[in-house]
Amino acid sequence: MNKKAKQKVVLITGGSSGIGKSVGDYLTSLGMIVYGTSRNPDNYKKTSNFELLRLDVADVDSIVSAVKAVVDQEGRVDVLINNAGAGITGPIEEIPEEEIIKNFTTNYFGPVNVIKAVLPQMRKQRSGLIINVTSIAGYMGLPYRGVYSASKAALEITTEAWRMELKQFNIQMTNVAPGDFATNIAAGRYHAPVLDGSPYKEVYGNTLKLMDDHVDNGKDPLEMAKAMYKIINSSSPRVHYKVGEFMQKFSIVLKRILPDTIYEKLIMNHYKL
């Protein structure tokens, strides 16, 4: 085992369950010093193999406090994994504005604020790696997942710009876009209700079931953990990584080469629209 890799100090947002917990457990097992975060860490103390700090990505004060706690304890932050996120589904017309704002706060503004909190320390170190967990859904507008796709796409594009700004400080930044993984994200996401009398009722209801089936049959989150480990040990991380089923990753390639209307028909056929 690489001694340098063993000594990495890693901060993972959303580390109490799902992908974040799998990544944290895996990196801990390989000797890294891992701190996860949760809005309610006391609820998970007996289930994690690494320390959980209180952090709510919607609360800047809690972000600053969590980062300070890691720096005070370890003297540095080598890797930030921006994993905390939330799902949201529904016809865009029927999703309340406050739920759209809430989703962007969790999936976009929150990660941006966590990055801002770690950057002074990483600049002081003249080193650091920031991994933003986005989504393959962020590469395309998906029906009844439009807000989610948009929030993840925003983080993807911001990362492209931000990583160039940080190169002068020897700080690296990358995106990792997962496909469907077997996690509890479906239980935690906001579902716009299937309303009686809604013009979207039948189609949205069918699409919602299809999306839940995809998550239930998703890949093992351990695959994401192994991908993260490779990225952390890469001397020059790429701008984008995709982790998931072949067809999910291939869908991004198809979007790049097919005419827009043909690609749109493929998506609509997939969702039986």
C-alpha positions in Angstrom: 0.0 0.0 0.0 1.2 3.4 -0.9 2.2 5.2 2.3 1.2 8.6 0.8 -2.3 7.2 -0.1 -2.7 5.8 3.4 -2.2 9.3 4.9 -4.7 11.2 2.8 -7.2 13.2 4.8 -10.6 12.9 3.1 -13.8 14.8 3.8 -17.0 13.3 2.3 -20.3 15.2 2.4 -23.4 13.0 2.7 -21.4 10.2 4.3 -24.0 8.5 6.4 -25.6 6.3 3.8 -25.6 5.2 0.1 -22.6 6.1 -2.1 -21.0 8.4 0.5 -20.9 5.7 3.2 -19.6 3.0 0.8 -16.8 5.4 -0.3 -16.0 6.3 3.3 -15.9 2.7 4.5 -13.7 1.6 1.5 -11.2 4.4 1.8 -11.0 3.8 5.6 -10.3 0.1 5.0 -7.4 1.2 2.8 -5.9 3.3 5.6 -7.0 6.8 4.7 -8.2 9.2 7.3 -11.9 9.8 6.5 -14.4 12.3 7.9 -18.0 12.0 6.7 -20.8 14.4 7.2 -24.5 14.2 8.0 -27.2 16.6 9.1 -27.8 14.3 12.0 -24.6 12.3 12.7 -25.7 11.0 16.1 -28.2 8.8 14.3 -25.4 6.9 12.5 -22.5 6.7 15.0 -22.9 2.9 15.3 -23.1 2.2 11.6 -20.0 4.0 10.3 -16.4 3.0 10.3 -15.3 6.6 10.2 -16.1 9.8 12.1 -19.2 11.7 11.1 -19.4 15.5 11.6 -22.5 17.6 11.5 -22.9 19.4 8.3 -25.9 20.7 6.4 -25.0 21.9 2.9 -27.9 24.4 3.2 -26.2 26.0 6.3 -23.0 27.8 5.6 -22.1 28.1 9.3 -22.2 24.3 9.6 -20.0 23.9 6.6 -17.4 26.2 8.0 -17.5 24.5 11.4 -17.1 21.0 9.9 -14.1 22.0 7.7 -12.5 23.8 10.7 -13.0 20.7 12.8 -11.1 18.6 10.3 -8.3 21.1 9.9 -7.9 21.5 13.7 -7.7 17.8 14.1 -5.5 16.8 11.1 -3.9 20.0 10.0 -5.0 19.6 6.4 -7.7 18.4 4.0 -6.2 16.5 1.1 -9.5 15.4 -0.6 -13.0 16.8 -0.6 -15.7 14.5 -2.1 -18.8 16.6 -2.6 -21.3 13.7 -2.5 -24.3 15.1 -0.6 -27.3 15.4 -3.0 -31.0 15.0 -3.3 -33.3 13.7 -6.0 -36.4 15.4 -7.3 -39.0 14.2 -9.7 -42.2 15.6 -11.3 -43.6 17.5 -14.2 -41.7 20.8 -14.1 -45.0 22.7 -14.4 -46.3 21.1 -11.2 -43.1 21.2 -9.0 -43.4 24.1 -6.4 -40.8 26.8 -6.8 -39.6 26.3 -3.2 -38.8 22.7 -4.0 -36.8 23.6 -7.1 -34.9 26.2 -5.0 -34.4 23.6 -2.2 -33.0 21.1 -4.7 -30.5 23.5 -6.2 -29.4 24.5 -2.7 -28.6 20.9 -2.0 -27.2 19.9 -5.4 -25.5 23.1 -6.5 -25.1 25.9 -4.0 -24.3 23.6 -1.1 -21.3 21.9 -2.9 -20.1 25.3 -4.1 -20.1 26.6 -0.5 -18.2 23.5 0.7 -15.6 24.0 -1.9 -15.2 27.7 -0.9 -14.7 26.5 2.7 -11.9 24.1 1.9 -10.0 26.2 -0.6 -8.1 28.5 1.8 -6.6 25.4 3.5 -5.8 23.7 0.2 -4.1 26.9 -1.1 -2.1 27.0 2.1 -1.0 23.4 1.5 -0.4 24.1 -2.2 -2.2 20.8 -2.9 -5.7 19.3 -2.8 -8.3 17.3 -4.8 -12.0 18.1 -5.1 -14.3 15.5 -6.5 -17.8 16.6 -7.3 -20.4 13.8 -7.5 -22.8 14.8 -10.3 -24.9 12.4 -12.4 -25.2 10.9 -15.8 -28.6 12.5 -15.7 -26.7 15.8 -15.8 -25.7 15.2 -19.3 -29.2 15.3 -20.7 -32.6 16.6 -20.0 -34.7 13.7 -18.7 -38.5 13.8 -18.6 -39.9 14.3 -15.1 -36.3 14.7 -13.8 -35.6 18.0 -15.5 -34.8 19.9 -12.3 -32.5 17.2 -11.1 -30.7 17.1 -14.5 -30.4 20.8 -14.4 -28.9 21.0 -10.9 -26.3 18.3 -11.7 -25.5 19.9 -15.1 -24.8 23.2 -13.4 -22.2 21.6 -11.1 -20.6 19.8 -14.0 -20.2 23.0 -16.0 -19.0 25.0 -12.9 -16.4 22.4 -12.3 -15.0 22.7 -15.8 -14.5 26.5 -15.2 -13.3 26.3 -11.6 -10.7 23.6 -12.2 -8.9 26.0 -14.6 -9.0 28.7 -12.0 -7.4 26.4 -9.4 -4.5 25.0 -11.4 -2.2 27.9 -10.4 -2.6 26.7 -6.8 -1.8 23.0 -7.6 -5.4 22.2 -6.6 -7.2 19.6 -8.8 -10.9 19.3 -9.4 -13.0 16.7 -11.3 -16.5 15.4 -11.8 -17.7 11.9 -11.2 -21.1 11.2 -12.8 -22.7 8.0 -11.5 -25.5 6.2 -13.2 -28.1 4.2 -11.2 -26.8 2.6 -8.0 -28.7 0.6 -5.4 -29.0 3.3 -2.7 -31.8 4.9 -0.7 -31.9 8.1 -2.9 -35.3 7.2 -4.2 -36.7 7.2 -0.7 -35.1 10.6 0.1 -36.0 12.5 -3.0 -38.9 14.9 -3.4 -41.7 13.5 -5.5 -44.2 15.9 -6.9 -47.5 14.1 -6.2 -49.3 12.3 -8.9 -52.4 14.5 -8.9 -55.9 13.5 -9.8 -57.0 15.6 -12.7 -53.4 16.4 -13.8 -52.7 16.2 -17.5 -49.5 14.4 -16.6 -51.1 11.9 -14.2 -50.8 8.6 -16.2 -47.5 9.3 -17.9 -45.7 10.7 -14.9 -47.0 7.8 -12.7 -45.6 5.3 -15.1 -42.3 7.1 -15.5 -41.9 7.3 -11.7 -42.2 3.6 -11.4 -39.7 3.1 -14.1 -37.2 5.4 -12.3 -37.6 3.6 -9.0 -37.0 0.2 -10.7 -33.8 1.5 -12.2 -32.5 2.5 -8.7 -33.7 -0.8 -7.2 -31.8 -2.7 -9.8 -28.7 -0.4 -9.8 -25.1 -1.3 -9.4 -23.3 -1.9 -6.1 -22.0 1.4 -4.6 -18.7 -0.3 -4.0 -18.0 0.3 -7.7 -18.1 4.0 -7.0 -15.8 3.6 -4.1 -13.2 1.8 -6.2 -13.5 4.5 -8.8 -12.9 7.2 -6.2 -9.8 5.5 -4.9 -8.3 5.4 -8.4 -9.0 9.1 -9.0 -7.5 10.0 -5.6 -4.3 8.2 -6.6 -4.2 9.6 -10.1 -1.5 12.2 -10.7 -3.6 14.0 -13.2 -7.4 13.5 -12.8 -9.5 14.0 -15.9 -12.2 16.6 -16.2 -15.1 14.0 -16.3 -15.6 10.5 -15.1 -18.7 8.3 -15.6 -19.4 5.3 -13.5 -22.4 3.0 -14.2 -24.0 0.6 -16.7 -22.6 0.6 -20.2 -25.8 1.8 -21.8 -26.1 4.7 -19.4 -22.5 5.8 -20.2 -23.1 5.1 -23.9 -26.1 7.4 -23.9 -23.8 10.3 -23.4 -21.9 9.3 -26.5 -25.1 9.0 -28.5 -26.2 12.5 -27.5 -22.9 13.8 -28.8 -23.2 12.1 -32.2 -26.9 11.9 -33.0 -29.2 14.7 -34.2 -31.1 16.2 -31.3 -34.5 15.0 -32.5 -33.3 11.5 -33.0 -31.8 11.4 -29.5 -35.0 12.9 -28.1 -37.0 10.0 -29.7 -34.7 7.5 -28.1 -35.2 9.0 -24.6 -39.0 9.2 -25.1 -39.1 5.5 -26.3 -37.0 4.5 -23.2 -39.5 6.2 -20.9 -42.4 5.0 -23.0 -43.7 8.5 -23.6 
